[in-house]
């Protein structure tokens, strides 16, 4: 009985790790696409190097929202 619970726990942990990694990659890809397609005049990486706080908040917001959308979409 306890081994079944342990296997189920590890299975759920593995699935959640896969969701997390997938959300992270999709978030970064979305940020890159938005940087190249929508913000052609603004270079996010260069602005981050300059210490622009508004761009840092914008990039973090995009990553959070994409991760939320992907995680809710994958969990059904």
C-alpha positions in Angstrom: 0.0 0.0 0.0 2.7 2.5 0.9 4.8 1.7 -2.2 1.8 2.5 -4.5 1.5 5.9 -2.7 5.2 6.5 -3.2 5.1 5.6 -6.9 2.1 7.9 -7.4 3.9 10.7 -5.6 7.0 10.4 -7.8 4.8 10.2 -10.9 3.0 13.4 -10.0 6.4 15.0 -9.2 7.7 14.0 -12.6 4.7 15.4 -14.4 4.9 18.7 -12.5 8.6 19.0 -13.4 7.8 18.4 -17.0 5.1 21.1 -16.9 7.5 23.5 -15.2 10.3 23.0 -17.7 7.9 23.2 -20.7 6.4 26.4 -19.3 9.8 27.9 -18.9 10.9 27.1 -22.4 7.7 28.3 -23.9 7.9 31.5 -21.9 11.4 32.2 -23.1 10.4 31.5 -26.7 7.4 33.8 -26.4 9.7 36.5 -25.0 12.1 36.1 -27.9 9.3 36.2 -30.5 7.8 39.3 -28.9 11.2 40.9 -28.8 11.9 40.2 -32.5 8.4 40.6 -34.0 6.5 43.2 -31.9 9.3 45.3 -30.4 11.5 45.8 -33.4 12.8 49.2 -32.2 13.5 48.0 -28.6 16.3 45.6 -27.8 15.3 43.9 -24.5 18.7 42.5 -23.8 20.5 45.8 -24.4 18.0 47.7 -22.2 18.4 45.1 -19.5 22.2 45.6 -19.6 21.6 49.4 -19.2 19.5 48.7 -16.1 16.1 49.7 -17.5 13.7 48.6 -14.8 10.6 49.0 -17.0 11.9 46.5 -19.5 12.8 44.0 -16.7 9.2 44.2 -15.3 7.8 43.8 -18.8 9.9 40.8 -19.6 9.1 39.2 -16.2 5.4 39.8 -16.8 5.5 38.1 -20.2 7.2 35.1 -18.7 4.7 34.8 -15.8 1.6 35.1 -18.0 2.9 32.6 -20.6 3.8 30.2 -17.8 0.3 30.5 -16.3 -1.4 30.0 -19.7 0.7 27.0 -20.5 0.4 25.4 -17.1 -3.4 25.8 -17.1 -3.6 24.6 -20.6 -1.6 21.5 -20.0 -3.3 20.5 -16.8 -6.7 20.6 -18.5 
